[in-house]
Amino acid sequence: MRRKIVLFAILSLVLLASAGRSQTGSIDELLKKADAAYAENYASEARLREAVSLYEQVLTIDANHRYALDQLAQAYHELAYGYLFIFAADRAKTKDVQRAAYTKSMEYGFRSLRLNPTFATNEKDKFEVAVQASTDVAALSWTANSWGRIVQAEALSNPVAALEGANKIKLMYERTIILDEKYFYGQPRRGYGALLANLLPIQGGDLNKAKENIERALQIAPDFLETHVVYAREYALKANDKKLVEKELKLVLDAPEGDQFKLWNRIAKKEAQELLDQLR
């Protein structure tokens, strides 16, 4: 009897170990496929959505997989802004799905941030404390970006919520700058600068500080063309510097697409052409 119990215990341990190896193998295989699809996010919306689906499958195995959560926060933002807005044939018709994608980006970003117990404990009542405890640059950055798009779209219809959101987004950008201002080609500086350019002075807006932050992003990654568009649209246009606007936009249109960040450079080129057309 004792021998049977021992054999049963050994068998149970073997099965558990095998299940663990199988699960790890499944995650590794899914991530390999997801990363390959994501690397071609510029090729088509379908390819980006394939990456999203694969990262989400990872979460069915490990709901707290930080890398998958962070990748989903970024991928949903790019889906919303790139394919559902910039490249959309009729942007008005994609308005609801844009918002849904930004919301998914935020949800995954916050899920990643809440893996930090201090963030999870303080998020509701002490947001600044929660943000200061976070070290997840990707989650902070993409959550702030997507939240910012939602706030911008709904500022007129819900100004109180927009202001509250903007204050929290500001804290998130400030934290990402401290952690890694060079993340994703200067995104913390670029996003923070755009936010400052769109807030009223009473809300903490400052066009000069916006300029400084966006110019810092340009120093970090001058070939990332989206920063030049942000500089033209969010600073030069608001400063009424038409020559600078045209200079930056023509630079974007004349620059090579490059191989490093094709999706965002394609987005930038389309934005630049549209903005130039509006100015003429």
C-alpha positions as CSV (number, residue, x, y, z in Angstrom):
1,M,0.0,0.0,0.0
2,R,2.8,2.3,1.0
3,R,4.6,1.5,-2.3
4,K,1.5,2.4,-4.3
5,I,1.2,5.8,-2.5
6,V,4.9,6.5,-3.3
7,L,4.5,5.6,-7.0
8,F,1.3,7.7,-7.2
9,A,3.2,10.7,-5.7
10,I,6.1,10.3,-8.1
11,L,3.7,10.0,-11.1
12,S,1.9,13.2,-10.0
13,L,5.1,15.1,-9.8
14,V,6.1,13.9,-13.3
15,L,2.8,14.9,-14.7
16,L,3.0,18.4,-13.1
17,A,6.5,18.9,-14.4
18,S,5.5,17.8,-17.9
19,A,2.5,20.2,-17.7
20,G,4.8,23.0,-16.7
21,R,7.2,22.3,-19.5
22,S,4.3,22.1,-22.0
23,Q,2.8,25.3,-20.8
24,T,6.2,27.1,-21.0
25,G,6.7,25.6,-24.5
26,S,3.3,26.9,-25.6
27,I,4.1,30.4,-24.3
28,D,7.5,30.4,-26.0
29,E,6.0,29.2,-29.3
30,L,3.1,31.8,-29.2
31,L,5.5,34.6,-28.3
32,K,7.8,33.7,-31.2
33,K,4.9,33.8,-33.6
34,A,3.5,36.9,-32.1
35,D,6.8,38.8,-32.3
36,A,7.2,37.7,-35.9
37,A,3.8,39.0,-36.8
38,Y,4.3,42.2,-34.8
39,A,7.7,42.8,-36.6
40,E,5.6,43.2,-39.7
41,N,3.0,45.5,-38.2
42,Y,3.6,47.9,-41.1
43,A,2.6,45.4,-43.7
44,S,-1.1,45.3,-43.0
45,E,-3.8,45.7,-40.4
46,A,-4.3,41.9,-40.6
47,R,-0.7,41.2,-39.6
48,L,-1.0,43.5,-36.6
49,R,-4.2,41.9,-35.6
50,E,-2.6,38.5,-35.9
51,A,0.1,39.6,-33.4
52,V,-2.6,40.9,-31.0
53,S,-4.5,37.6,-31.2
54,L,-1.3,35.6,-30.4
55,Y,-0.3,37.8,-27.5
56,E,-3.8,37.4,-26.1
57,Q,-3.5,33.7,-26.4
58,V,-0.4,33.9,-24.2
59,L,-2.6,35.6,-21.5
60,T,-5.0,32.6,-21.5
61,I,-2.0,30.6,-20.3
62,D,-0.4,33.2,-18.0
63,A,-2.8,36.1,-17.3
64,N,0.0,38.1,-15.7
65,H,2.6,37.8,-18.5
66,R,4.1,41.3,-18.4
67,Y,5.7,41.3,-21.8
68,A,2.5,40.2,-23.5
69,L,0.5,42.8,-21.6
70,D,2.9,45.5,-22.6
71,Q,3.0,44.4,-26.2
72,L,-0.8,44.5,-26.3
73,A,-0.9,48.0,-24.8
74,Q,1.4,49.1,-27.7
75,A,-0.2,47.1,-30.4
76,Y,-3.8,48.2,-29.6
77,H,-2.6,51.9,-29.6
78,E,-1.0,51.4,-33.1
79,L,-4.1,49.7,-34.4
80,A,-6.2,52.5,-33.1
81,Y,-4.1,55.4,-34.3
82,G,-2.6,53.9,-37.4
83,Y,-5.1,51.6,-39.1
84,L,-8.4,52.8,-37.6
85,F,-7.6,56.5,-37.9
86,I,-4.7,57.6,-40.1
87,F,-5.1,54.9,-42.7
88,A,-8.9,54.6,-42.4
89,A,-10.9,55.3,-45.6
90,D,-13.6,56.9,-43.5
91,R,-12.4,58.1,-40.1
92,A,-15.9,59.1,-38.9
93,K,-17.1,55.5,-39.4
94,T,-14.2,54.1,-37.3
95,K,-14.7,56.4,-34.4
96,D,-16.2,53.9,-32.1
97,V,-13.7,51.1,-32.9
98,Q,-10.9,53.6,-32.4
99,R,-12.1,54.3,-28.9
100,A,-12.5,50.6,-28.2
101,A,-8.9,49.9,-29.3
102,Y,-7.5,52.8,-27.2
103,T,-9.5,51.5,-24.3
104,K,-8.1,48.0,-24.8
105,S,-4.6,49.5,-24.9
106,M,-5.3,51.2,-21.6
107,E,-6.8,48.1,-20.0
108,Y,-3.7,46.0,-20.8
109,G,-1.4,48.8,-19.7
110,F,-3.1,49.1,-16.4
111,R,-3.1,45.3,-15.9
112,S,0.6,45.4,-16.4
113,L,1.1,48.3,-14.0
114,R,-1.1,46.5,-11.4
115,L,1.4,43.7,-11.2
116,N,3.3,46.1,-9.0
117,P,1.5,45.7,-5.6
118,T,2.2,49.3,-4.6
119,F,0.6,50.6,-7.8
120,A,-2.4,48.3,-7.4
121,T,-2.9,49.4,-3.7
122,N,-2.6,53.2,-4.4
123,E,-4.0,53.5,-7.9
124,K,-7.5,54.6,-6.8
125,D,-6.8,57.1,-4.0
126,K,-3.1,58.0,-4.3
127,F,-2.4,57.9,-8.0
128,E,0.8,59.9,-7.7
129,V,2.2,57.4,-5.2
130,A,1.1,54.5,-7.5
131,V,2.9,56.1,-10.5
132,Q,6.1,56.8,-8.5
133,A,6.3,53.2,-7.5
134,S,6.1,51.9,-11.1
135,T,9.1,51.0,-13.2
136,D,7.3,49.6,-16.2
137,V,8.1,52.2,-18.8
138,A,6.3,50.5,-21.6
139,A,3.1,50.2,-19.7
140,L,3.2,53.8,-18.4
141,S,4.0,55.2,-21.8
142,W,1.4,53.4,-23.9
143,T,-1.3,53.8,-21.3
144,A,-0.6,57.5,-21.1
145,N,-0.6,57.7,-24.9
146,S,-4.0,55.9,-25.4
147,W,-5.6,57.7,-22.4
148,G,-4.4,61.0,-23.9
149,R,-6.2,60.2,-27.2
150,I,-9.4,59.4,-25.4
151,V,-9.2,62.6,-23.3
152,Q,-8.5,64.7,-26.4
153,A,-11.5,63.3,-28.2
154,E,-13.8,63.8,-25.3
155,A,-12.5,67.1,-23.8
156,L,-15.5,69.1,-24.9
157,S,-18.2,66.6,-24.0
158,N,-16.7,65.8,-20.6
159,P,-14.3,68.6,-19.5
160,V,-14.1,67.5,-15.8
161,A,-13.1,64.0,-16.6
162,A,-10.7,65.3,-19.3
163,L,-8.9,67.5,-16.8
164,E,-8.7,64.8,-14.2
165,G,-7.3,62.4,-16.8
166,A,-4.9,65.0,-18.2
167,N,-3.4,65.5,-14.7
168,K,-2.9,61.8,-14.2
169,I,-1.4,61.4,-17.7
170,K,1.0,64.2,-16.9
171,L,2.2,62.3,-13.9
172,M,2.7,59.2,-16.0
173,Y,4.8,61.0,-18.6
174,E,6.9,62.7,-16.0
175,R,7.6,59.3,-14.5
176,T,8.6,57.7,-17.8
177,I,11.0,60.6,-18.5
178,I,12.8,59.9,-15.2
179,L,12.9,56.1,-15.9
180,D,13.9,56.2,-19.6
181,E,13.4,59.3,-21.7
182,K,14.8,57.4,-24.7
183,Y,12.1,54.7,-24.7
184,F,10.6,54.1,-28.1
185,Y,12.6,56.8,-29.8
186,G,11.9,59.5,-27.3
187,Q,8.2,58.8,-26.8
188,P,8.1,60.0,-23.2
189,R,9.4,63.4,-24.2
190,R,7.3,63.5,-27.4
191,G,4.1,62.6,-25.6
192,Y,4.8,64.9,-22.7
193,G,5.5,67.8,-25.1
194,A,2.3,67.2,-27.0
195,L,0.3,67.1,-23.7
196,L,1.8,70.4,-22.5
197,A,1.1,72.0,-25.8
198,N,-2.6,71.1,-25.6
199,L,-3.3,72.0,-21.9
200,L,-4.4,75.5,-20.9
201,P,-1.8,77.4,-18.7
202,I,-4.2,77.0,-15.7
203,Q,-4.0,73.2,-16.3
204,G,-0.2,73.2,-16.4
205,G,0.1,73.7,-20.2
206,D,3.3,75.5,-21.3
207,L,4.2,75.9,-25.0
208,N,7.8,76.7,-24.3
209,K,8.2,73.5,-22.2
210,A,6.4,71.6,-24.9
211,K,9.0,72.8,-27.4
212,E,11.8,71.8,-25.2
213,N,10.5,68.3,-24.7
214,I,9.7,67.6,-28.4
215,E,13.1,69.0,-29.4
216,R,14.7,66.6,-26.9
217,A,12.8,63.7,-28.6
218,L,14.2,64.9,-31.9
219,Q,17.7,64.8,-30.5
220,I,17.1,61.2,-29.3
221,A,15.9,59.9,-32.6
222,P,16.0,62.4,-35.5
223,D,15.0,59.7,-38.0
224,F,11.8,58.9,-36.2
225,L,9.6,61.0,-38.5
226,E,6.5,61.1,-36.3
227,T,8.4,63.4,-33.9
228,H,8.8,66.0,-36.7
229,V,5.1,65.9,-37.3
230,V,4.4,66.4,-33.6
231,Y,6.9,69.3,-33.6
232,A,5.1,70.9,-36.5
233,R,1.6,70.3,-35.4
234,E,1.8,70.7,-31.6
235,Y,4.5,73.4,-31.3
236,A,5.2,75.3,-34.6
237,L,1.5,75.6,-35.6
238,K,0.5,76.8,-32.2
239,A,3.4,79.2,-32.1
240,N,2.2,80.5,-35.5
241,D,5.6,79.7,-37.1
242,K,4.5,78.7,-40.6
243,K,8.0,78.5,-41.9
244,L,8.9,76.0,-39.3
245,V,5.7,74.0,-39.9
246,E,6.5,73.7,-43.6
247,K,10.2,72.9,-43.0
248,E,9.4,70.0,-40.7
249,L,6.6,68.6,-42.8
250,K,8.7,68.8,-46.0
251,L,11.5,67.1,-44.2
252,V,9.2,64.2,-43.3
253,L,7.9,63.9,-46.9
254,D,11.5,64.0,-48.4
255,A,13.0,61.6,-45.8
256,P,13.5,57.9,-46.6
257,E,11.0,55.5,-45.0
258,G,13.8,53.5,-43.5
259,D,13.6,50.0,-42.1
260,Q,13.6,50.6,-38.4
261,F,10.2,52.0,-37.7
262,K,8.2,51.6,-40.9
263,L,4.7,51.8,-39.5
264,W,5.3,55.1,-37.7
265,N,7.2,56.7,-40.5
266,R,4.4,55.8,-42.9
267,I,1.9,57.3,-40.4
268,A,4.1,60.4,-40.3
269,K,4.3,60.8,-44.0
270,K,0.5,60.6,-44.4
271,E,0.0,63.1,-41.6
272,A,2.5,65.5,-43.0
273,Q,0.9,65.5,-46.5
274,E,-2.5,66.0,-45.0
275,L,-1.3,68.9,-42.8
276,L,0.4,70.6,-45.7
277,D,-2.7,70.3,-47.8
278,Q,-4.7,71.9,-45.0
279,L,-2.3,74.9,-44.8
280,R,-2.4,75.6,-48.6
